[in-house]
Amino acid sequence: MKSDSMKVYRLLCLLAMSAAAFQAFGQESAKSSEPVEVDYDHPKTYYVGGVSVEGNHQFSSQQIVSLTGLQKGMKITVPSDDISSIVSRLWMQRYFENVALEIDHLSEKKDSAFLVIRIQERPRVSRWLFTGVRKGEQKDLDERLNLRRGGEFSDYVAKTSTDIIKRFYADKGFLNCKVDVQTQKDTIVRNAIKVNFAVDRGSKVKIRDIHFNGAEGFTDFKLSRSMKKTKAKKWYNFFNSKKFNEKEYPNDKNSLISKLNESGFRDARIVKDSIYYVTPDRLGIDLKIDQGKKYYFRNISWTGNSVYSTDQLNEILNIRKGDPYDVVTMQKRLFGGKQGDQDVSKIYRDNGYLFITITPVELNIEGDSVDVEMRISEGKQATLNNIVINGNNLTNEKVVRRQLATRPGYLFSQTDFERSIREIASLGQFDPEAIADPSKGYTIAPNQLNNTVDLIYNVTEKPSSQLELSGGWGANTFVATVGVNFNNFSTKRMFEKNAWRPVPLGDAQNLSLRFQTNGTYYTSLVFGFSEPWLFGKKPTSLNLQAYYTRQTNSYLTIGILSNDKVMQVYGFSAGIGTRLKWPDNYFVLYNGLSWQIYDLKNWINGYFMFNDGKSHNLSYTINLSRNSTDQQIYPRMGSNFSASLQL
């Protein structure tokens, strides 16, 4: 009995203690009934008792609080720069239209502040629309604007998008393009809008007249030709665009000055240029030019040259005393212009002097004459170290490497390097534009410490095999053609099981098969194979071809098919092409032998000297060709000619 009464007593004590603790906690976290006043002249410091968020839909309260950096228990002064910084931090996210940070209430002891963040979220965009633009233009605008569904919409987004659209059309010549940003509330998606860019391109603005003032001795035609993208509406610019391109205009002004410099006007400059509207869709451009004095070369001297004599260098420079002081041409003849042109720098680089520097210095200017000194630092010869080939995922590396004129241990040669680029581009297995691009096609990595250089060729594989399937109806008959052409075939890998995907590739051989027929009237079968490097040692090509043709005079008589006239042709040809060293190694000598068998059965009169029987035809062909073009398709430099004789 005594034990039970003691248990009841202990339980009552425990309940009393819990109630007291709960009352004490309630008093600590109880709200102060007095309103919270913020005195900007007397800031107060509080502990953060808690942070709540109101008005959020897209973001959770935890995400928003984490952006502020506020934590329970930290000290904060109100008002202070810290409060302003927190509000600015939320504004910078550009997710909200309105942000406020306030004290909701204080603790009973008034040492802790319970803060509330009141926000108004920006509406989300459920759809981005365009009106007044073409389908192809909309695709380009989508890529430039990079707008996504669910993104926020703000004045900043509207302004930047409008500017991008206007620049897009300005590049096309629509300088008066107008963009109206229209918003409409989405009735399906909560807190979402539809945004439409209503575009009015207006008329295309073109240049009507360009006036050159102050350039004496130059015709408007000659000056206008120096400006590549800025063209007036003249008869001699019939095939050129007359739109005004704001990006290219400064470049064209520089080209105009370069044209004047080429004629010896060293100090030429554009004093003022004005662009104005003649009509709403036509522009006028006035260029005021200070031509300055015309200068001439007087004495040209060279210092630091030991490999080549002054006379040899002057012969390549090809500038004589009394020539107009043409800095542009002088720079080209010193450092190079187009690929393949001879210049002073190149003759040194062809001899291994990769580290050469040439500095032209105006030594003396007297009246209209200029003395120029060419200061040369030849350096040491550079030896080729590593020759690296990247990107040949399908083609064997030996196919690329055998085309190169640059080999480890050789002296660096600019001509050999350019020839290697040309040979890779003409292979047909790689993208010729990519390999010729200095930014990604190749890398010259010199090491002046040990006088070596690494060459890196970055090739880009391109599809080269072809499949031909065609059919057609004509002359009351159906014609079908099936053909395959593998331009990167490999006979060496024919016995590798994993190589047949669908055929073994990688050795730059050519294998072709073509079949054409329209039934009993005509049938043709052609097989061809070529090996560009016979035996893999020298650039000697082997070409083989076999073909068969059958033709009849098929016709129907009372429902019976008749083939009483038949012509069959069997043929085989073989040829070998050899690259020559003289007159230069662009020449190829080709020798070919062809054998044809004509088998006729009651064939039509007048076609051949006989109507029935067989005839053998043996012929020999010799062909001399020279091809120095830089690409097989769309060549930009070089030449191609051929001469042949058939017996």
C-alpha positions in Angstrom: 0.0 0.0 0.0 2.8 2.3 0.9 4.6 1.4 -2.3 1.6 2.4 -4.5 1.2 5.8 -2.8 4.9 6.5 -3.4 4.4 5.8 -7.2 1.5 8.2 -7.4 3.4 10.9 -5.6 6.4 10.6 -8.0 4.0 10.7 -11.1 2.4 13.9 -9.8 5.8 15.5 -9.2 6.9 14.7 -12.8 3.7 16.2 -14.2 4.2 19.3 -12.2 7.8 19.7 -13.4 6.8 19.2 -17.1 4.1 21.8 -16.8 6.5 24.3 -15.2 9.1 23.7 -18.0 6.4 24.1 -20.7 5.3 27.4 -19.0 8.9 28.6 -18.9 9.5 27.8 -22.7 6.2 29.5 -23.6 7.2 32.6 -21.7 10.7 32.6 -23.5 9.2 32.3 -27.1 6.1 34.4 -26.4 5.5 37.3 -28.7 6.0 40.8 -27.4 2.6 42.6 -27.6 4.3 45.9 -28.3 4.7 47.0 -32.0 8.3 46.8 -33.4 9.6 50.2 -34.2 12.8 50.7 -36.2 14.8 53.8 -35.3 17.3 54.6 -38.1 19.2 57.0 -35.8 19.7 54.3 -33.1 20.2 50.9 -34.7 19.6 47.9 -32.4 21.3 44.5 -32.4 19.2 41.3 -32.0 19.7 37.6 -32.2 17.9 35.9 -35.1 15.1 33.9 -33.5 13.7 32.5 -36.7 13.1 33.4 -40.4 9.8 32.8 -42.3 8.9 33.4 -45.9 5.6 34.6 -47.4 4.5 34.9 -51.0 6.6 32.0 -52.4 5.2 29.5 -54.9 8.0 28.3 -57.2 10.8 28.3 -54.6 10.7 26.6 -51.1 11.2 28.7 -48.0 14.4 26.9 -47.3 15.8 27.8 -50.7 15.0 31.5 -50.2 16.4 31.6 -46.7 19.6 29.9 -47.9 20.1 32.8 -50.4 20.1 35.3 -47.5 22.7 33.7 -45.4 20.6 34.2 -42.2 20.9 31.5 -39.5 19.1 31.1 -36.2 21.1 32.5 -33.3 23.3 34.9 -35.3 23.5 38.6 -34.4 22.0 41.1 -36.7 21.8 44.9 -36.5 18.6 46.7 -37.6 18.8 48.8 -39.6 22.2 48.2 -41.1 24.1 47.5 -44.4 23.7 43.8 -43.7 19.9 44.1 -44.1 20.4 46.1 -47.4 22.9 43.5 -48.6 20.4 40.6 -47.9 17.7 42.4 -49.9 20.1 43.2 -52.8 21.2 39.6 -52.8 17.6 38.4 -53.4 17.1 41.2 -56.0 20.1 40.1 -58.0 18.6 36.6 -58.5 16.0 38.4 -60.8 13.4 35.9 -59.7 11.3 38.4 -57.7 9.3 41.5 -58.5 9.3 42.7 -55.0 11.4 41.8 -51.9 11.0 43.0 -48.3 12.7 41.9 -45.1 10.8 42.9 -41.9 10.8 42.1 -38.2 7.6 40.2 -37.6 7.9 40.2 -33.7 10.4 40.2 -30.9 10.8 37.7 -28.1 9.5 38.3 -24.6 12.9 39.5 -23.5 13.2 41.7 -26.7 16.7 40.3 -27.4 15.6 38.1 -30.3 14.0 39.1 -33.6 11.8 36.9 -35.7 12.1 38.0 -39.3 9.8 37.6 -42.2 10.8 37.8 -45.9 7.9 38.9 -48.0 8.4 38.4 -51.8 6.4 38.6 -55.0 7.7 36.1 -57.5 8.0 37.0 -61.2 5.7 35.2 -63.5 7.1 32.2 -65.3 6.9 32.0 -69.1 4.9 29.0 -70.3 5.5 29.8 -74.0 7.8 32.1 -76.1 6.2 33.2 -79.3 7.2 35.1 -82.4 5.1 37.0 -85.0 6.3 38.7 -88.1 9.4 36.4 -88.6 10.0 33.6 -91.1 10.3 30.0 -90.0 14.0 29.8 -90.7 14.6 33.1 -88.9 12.7 31.9 -85.9 15.1 28.9 -85.6 18.1 31.2 -85.7 16.5 33.5 -83.1 15.8 30.6 -80.8 19.5 29.7 -80.8 20.6 33.2 -80.2 18.1 34.1 -77.5 18.4 30.7 -75.7 15.0 31.2 -74.0 13.5 28.3 -72.1 10.0 27.4 -70.9 9.6 28.0 -67.2 12.1 30.8 -67.1 11.4 34.1 -65.4 10.3 37.2 -67.3 11.6 40.6 -66.3 12.4 44.0 -67.9 16.0 42.9 -68.2 15.0 39.8 -70.2 12.7 41.8 -72.4 15.4 44.4 -73.1 18.2 42.0 -73.8 16.0 39.9 -76.1 14.8 42.9 -78.0 18.4 44.1 -78.5 19.4 40.7 -79.8 16.5 40.5 -82.3 17.3 44.0 -83.5 21.0 43.2 -84.0 20.0 40.0 -85.8 17.9 41.9 -88.4 20.4 44.8 -88.5 23.0 42.3 -89.8 20.5 41.4 -92.6 20.1 45.1 -93.5 16.9 45.9 -91.6 18.1 48.8 -89.6 14.6 50.1 -88.7 13.4 46.9 -87.1 10.9 47.3 -84.3 10.1 44.8 -81.6 7.0 44.9 -79.4 7.1 42.6 -76.3 3.6 41.4 -75.6 2.6 39.5 -72.5 -0.6 37.5 -71.8 -1.6 35.7 -68.7 -1.7 31.9 -69.1 -5.1 30.7 -67.9 -4.0 27.1 -67.5 -0.6 27.3 -65.7 -0.5 29.1 -62.4 1.5 32.3 -62.1 2.6 31.9 -65.8 2.4 34.2 -68.8 2.8 33.9 -72.6 5.4 36.2 -74.2 5.2 37.2 -77.8 7.8 39.1 -79.7 5.9 41.0 -82.4 8.6 41.9 -85.0 8.2 44.5 -87.7 11.3 44.3 -89.8 10.5 47.2 -92.0 12.2 47.8 -95.3 15.8 46.7 -95.9 18.0 49.7 -95.7 20.7 50.0 -98.5 23.5 52.4 -99.2 22.7 54.8 -102.1 25.8 57.0 -102.2 29.3 57.1 -100.7 31.1 60.4 -101.1 34.9 60.5 -100.7 36.1 64.0 -100.0 39.7 65.0 -99.9 41.3 62.0 -101.7 42.9 63.6 -104.8 44.1 61.4 -107.6 41.7 58.5 -106.8 38.4 57.8 -108.5 35.4 56.8 -106.4 35.4 53.5 -108.2 38.9 52.7 -107.0 38.3 53.8 -103.4 35.0 51.9 -103.2 36.6 48.7 -104.4 38.8 48.8 -101.3 35.7 48.6 -99.1 34.7 44.9 -99.2 31.3 45.0 -97.4 30.2 48.7 -97.7 29.0 49.2 -101.2 26.9 52.0 -102.8 24.1 51.3 -105.3 26.2 51.7 -108.5 26.2 49.7 -111.7 29.7 48.3 -110.9 28.4 46.9 -107.6 25.6 44.9 -109.3 26.7 41.6 -107.8 27.5 43.0 -104.4 25.2 43.5 -101.4 24.4 47.2 -100.8 23.1 46.7 -97.2 24.8 48.6 -94.4 26.7 46.3 -92.1 27.6 48.1 -88.9 30.1 45.4 -87.8 32.0 45.5 -91.1 32.0 49.3 -91.5 35.0 50.0 -89.2 37.0 47.2 -91.1 36.1 48.8 -94.4 37.3 52.2 -93.2 40.7 50.6 -92.3 40.8 49.0 -95.7 40.3 52.4 -97.3 43.2 53.8 -95.4 45.3 50.8 -96.4 44.5 51.5 -100.0 45.8 55.1 -99.6 48.9 53.8 -97.7 49.6 51.4 -100.7 50.0 54.5 -102.9 52.5 56.2 -100.6 50.2 58.3 -98.4 51.7 57.2 -95.2 49.8 59.7 -93.0 46.4 59.3 -94.5 43.4 59.3 -92.1 39.7 59.7 -92.0 38.9 63.0 -90.3 35.2 62.6 -90.2 32.5 60.2 -91.4 28.8 60.8 -91.5 25.9 58.3 -92.0 22.5 59.8 -92.8 19.2 58.8 -94.3 18.5 60.0 -97.8 15.1 58.3 -97.8 13.6 56.0 -95.2 15.2 53.0 -96.8 18.4 54.5 -98.3 21.6 55.7 -96.6 24.2 58.2 -97.6 27.8 58.1 -96.3 30.2 61.0 -96.4 33.9 60.4 -95.7 36.2 63.3 -95.2 39.8 62.2 -95.8 43.1 63.9 -94.9 45.3 62.4 -97.6 48.6 63.9 -96.4 51.9 64.0 -98.2 52.9 61.2 -100.6 56.2 59.5 -99.6 58.7 57.4 -101.5 61.3 54.8 -100.6 64.9 56.0 -100.7 67.5 53.7 -99.1 66.8 50.2 -97.9 69.4 48.5 -95.7 69.6 45.2 -94.0 71.3 44.2 -90.7 71.8 40.9 -89.0 71.5 38.8 -92.2 74.2 36.1 -92.6 72.4 33.3 -94.4 71.3 35.4 -97.4 73.1 38.4 -98.9 71.6 41.9 -99.1 71.2 41.5 -102.9 69.3 38.3 -102.5 66.9 39.8 -99.9 66.4 42.9 -102.0 65.5 40.7 -105.0 62.7 39.1 -103.0 61.6 42.3 -101.5 61.4 43.8 -105.0 61.2 47.5 -103.8 63.3 50.0 -105.6 64.5 53.5 -104.8 61.8 56.0 -105.8 58.9 53.5 -105.4 55.8 54.9 -103.5 56.2 54.2 -99.8 53.8 51.3 -99.7 53.9 49.8 -96.2 51.2 47.2 -96.9 53.1 45.6 -99.8 56.3 45.8 -97.9 54.7 43.8 -95.0 53.4 41.2 -97.4 56.8 40.7 -99.0 58.5 40.5 -95.6 56.1 38.3 -93.8 53.9 36.7 -96.4 50.4 37.2 -97.9 48.7 34.3 -99.6 49.8 30.8 -99.2 52.3 29.8 -101.8 53.7 33.4 -102.2 57.4 33.9 -101.8 58.6 36.3 -99.1 61.6 37.0 -97.0 60.4 35.3 -94.0 59.4 32.2 -95.9 62.8 31.6 -97.5 64.3 31.6 -94.1 61.6 29.3 -92.7 62.1 26.9 -95.7 65.7 26.6 -94.5 64.8 25.8 -90.9 65.0 29.3 -89.4 61.6 29.1 -87.7 62.6 31.6 -85.0 63.6 34.4 -87.3 62.3 37.9 -86.6 62.3 40.9 -89.0 61.7 44.4 -87.8 61.4 47.2 -90.4 62.5 50.5 -88.9 62.0 54.0 -90.4 65.5 55.2 -90.0 65.2 58.6 -91.5 62.4 60.7 -93.0 63.6 63.6 -95.1 61.1 65.6 -97.1 59.0 63.0 -99.0 61.7 60.3 -98.8 61.9 57.5 -96.2 65.0 55.4 -95.4 64.1 51.9 -94.0 66.4 49.5 -92.2 65.4 45.8 -92.0 66.7 44.4 -88.7 66.9 40.6 -88.8 67.5 38.2 -85.9 68.0 34.8 -87.7 68.2 32.6 -84.7 69.1 28.9 -85.0 67.6 26.3 -87.3 64.7 24.2 -85.9 64.6 20.5 -86.3 61.3 18.6 -86.5 60.7 16.5 -83.3 57.3 15.0 -82.9 54.8 14.7 -85.8 51.4 14.0 -84.2 48.2 13.0 -86.1 44.9 13.4 -84.2 41.3 12.6 -85.3 41.8 9.7 -87.6 39.3 7.4 -86.0 38.6 5.3 -89.1 41.6 5.9 -91.5 44.8 4.2 -90.6 47.6 6.6 -89.4 50.0 5.3 -92.1 47.6 6.7 -94.8 48.0 10.2 -93.4 51.7 9.9 -92.5 52.8 8.8 -96.0 51.3 12.0 -97.4 53.4 14.2 -95.2 56.6 15.9 -96.4 57.5 16.7 -92.8 59.5 13.9 -91.1 61.1 13.8 -87.6 64.8 14.8 -87.8 64.3 17.0 -90.9 64.8 20.7 -90.8 61.5 22.6 -90.6 60.4 23.9 -94.0 57.4 26.1 -94.5 56.9 24.9 -98.0 57.0 21.2 -96.9 54.5 22.0 -94.2 52.1 23.7 -96.6 52.4 20.8 -99.0 51.6 18.3 -96.2 48.4 20.3 -95.5 47.5 20.2 -99.2 48.1 16.5 -99.5 45.9 15.7 -96.5 43.1 17.9 -97.8 43.2 16.2 -101.3 43.0 12.7 -99.8 39.2 12.7 -99.8 38.9 11.0 -96.4 39.0 14.2 -94.3 37.3 17.6 -94.2 39.6 19.9 -96.4 38.3 23.1 -94.8 39.0 21.9 -91.2 42.6 20.8 -91.9 43.4 24.2 -93.6 41.9 26.2 -90.6 44.9 27.5 -88.5 42.7 27.7 -85.4 41.9 23.9 -85.3 43.4 22.1 -88.3 47.0 22.1 -87.2 49.4 23.4 -84.5 53.1 24.5 -84.8 54.6 24.1 -81.4 58.2 25.4 -81.4 60.7 24.9 -78.5 63.3 27.6 -78.7 65.3 26.1 -75.8 66.4 23.0 -77.7 65.7 24.4 -81.3 63.0 21.8 -82.1 59.4 22.1 -83.2 56.4 19.7 -82.9 53.8 19.6 -85.7 50.3 18.5 -84.8 47.8 17.7 -87.6 44.2 17.6 -86.4 42.2 15.7 -89.1 38.4 15.4 -89.2 37.0 12.3 -90.7 34.1 12.7 -93.2 31.8 10.2 -94.8 33.3 9.1 -98.1 31.5 5.9 -99.1 28.4 6.1 -101.3 25.3 3.9 -101.9 23.3 4.5 -105.0 19.7 3.3 -105.4 17.6 4.7 -108.2 14.7 3.8 -110.5 12.8 5.5 -113.2 10.2 4.9 -115.9 10.6 5.9 -119.5 9.9 4.6 -123.0 7.5 2.1 -121.5 10.1 0.5 -119.5 11.5 0.6 -115.9 15.2 1.3 -115.3 16.8 0.3 -112.0 20.3 1.2 -110.7 22.2 -0.2 -107.7 25.7 0.9 -106.9 28.2 1.0 -104.0 31.4 3.0 -103.8 33.8 2.5 -100.8 36.5 5.3 -100.9 38.3 4.1 -97.9 38.5 0.3 -98.5 41.1 -1.9 -97.0 42.1 -5.2 -98.6 44.5 -5.9 -95.8 41.7 -6.2 -93.3 39.5 -8.5 -95.4 40.3 -11.5 -93.2 39.6 -9.7 -89.9 36.3 -10.8 -88.6 35.6 -7.5 -86.7 36.4 -5.4 -89.8 33.3 -6.2 -91.7 31.1 -3.4 -90.5 29.8 -3.4 -93.2 33.2 -3.7 -95.1 36.8 -3.4 -94.0 37.9 0.3 -94.2 40.9 2.4 -93.4 43.5 2.1 -96.2 42.1 4.8 -98.6 41.6 2.2 -101.4 38.6 2.5 -103.7 36.2 -0.3 -104.4 33.1 0.2 -106.5 30.4 -1.9 -108.0 27.5 -0.7 -110.1 24.6 -2.6 -111.7 22.0 -1.2 -114.1 19.2 -2.9 -116.0 15.8 -2.4 -117.5 15.1 -6.1 -118.0 16.0 -7.9 -121.2 16.7 -4.8 -123.3 19.8 -3.4 -121.4 22.1 -4.7 -118.6 25.3 -3.2 -117.4 27.8 -4.3 -114.6 30.9 -2.4 -113.7 33.5 -3.3 -111.1 36.5 -1.0 -110.1 39.4 -1.0 -107.7 42.2 1.4 -107.1 45.2 1.5 -104.8 46.8 4.9 -104.4 50.1 3.6 -102.9 51.1 0.3 -104.6 53.2 -1.8 -102.2 52.9 1.0 -99.7 56.4 2.5 -100.4 55.9 5.1 -103.2 52.9 7.1 -104.4 52.4 4.8 -107.4 48.7 4.2 -108.0 47.1 1.0 -109.5 43.7 1.1 -111.2 41.7 -1.9 -112.2 38.3 -2.0 -113.9 36.1 -4.8 -115.4 32.8 -4.3 -117.0 30.1 -6.1 -118.9 27.3 -4.7 -121.1 24.5 -6.5 -122.8 21.9 -4.9 -125.2 19.1 -6.4 -127.2 16.3 -5.3 -129.4 13.6 -6.9 -127.1 10.1 -6.7 -128.4 6.8 -8.5 -128.0 5.2 -10.3 -131.0 1.7 -11.8 -130.3 2.6 -12.0 -126.7 6.0 -13.7 -127.3 9.3 -12.0 -126.2 11.9 -11.8 -128.9 15.6 -11.2 -128.6 16.9 -11.9 -132.1 19.5 -9.1 -132.0 22.2 -9.1 -129.2 25.3 -7.1 -128.5 27.6 -8.0 -125.6 30.7 -6.1 -124.6 33.3 -7.4 -122.1 36.1 -5.1 -121.0 39.0 -5.0 -118.7 41.5 -2.2 -118.1 44.6 -1.7 -115.9 46.7 1.4 -115.3 49.6 2.6 -113.2 50.2 6.2 -112.3 53.7 7.4 -111.1 54.5 10.6 -109.5 57.4 12.4 -111.1 60.2 14.4 -109.6 60.8 16.6 -112.7 59.8 19.2 -113.6 58.3 19.1 -110.1 56.5 16.5 -107.9 53.0 17.7 -108.9 53.4 15.8 -112.2 51.9 12.3 -112.6 52.5 10.0 -115.6 49.8 7.4 -116.1 50.1 4.4 -118.4 47.0 2.3 -119.1 46.1 -0.8 -121.0 42.5 -1.7 -122.1 41.1 -4.8 -123.6 37.5 -5.0 -125.1 35.6 -7.9 -126.6 32.6 -7.2 -128.8 30.2 -10.2 -129.3 27.5 -9.5 -131.8 24.6 -11.7 -132.9 22.5 -10.5 -135.9 23.1 -6.9 -134.7 21.7 -3.8 -136.4 23.4 -2.7 -139.6 25.4 0.5 -139.5 26.7 0.3 -136.0 29.9 -1.7 -136.6 31.7 -3.2 -139.6 30.2 -6.6 -138.9 26.9 -7.9 -137.6 27.8 -11.3 -136.3 30.9 -12.6 -134.6 33.5 -11.4 -132.1 36.0 -8.5 -132.2 38.9 -7.8 -129.9 40.1 -4.2 -129.2 43.4 -3.6 -127.4 44.4 0.0 -126.6 47.2 1.8 -124.8 46.8 5.2 -123.1 49.5 7.5 -121.8 48.5 10.6 -119.8 50.6 13.4 -118.3 48.9 15.5 -115.7 49.8 18.2 -113.2 47.4 19.1 -110.3 48.5 21.6 -107.7 45.0 22.7 -106.5 44.6 22.9 -102.7 41.4 20.9 -102.7 39.5 18.4 -104.8 36.2 20.2 -104.5 36.0 24.1 -104.7 39.8 24.7 -105.2 40.9 28.3 -104.3 44.5 28.1 -105.6 46.7 26.1 -107.9 46.1 24.7 -111.4 45.1 21.5 -113.0 45.8 20.3 -116.6 46.1 17.0 -118.4 47.4 15.8 -121.8 46.8 12.2 -123.1 47.4 10.0 -126.1 45.6 6.8 -126.9 46.8 4.1 -129.4 
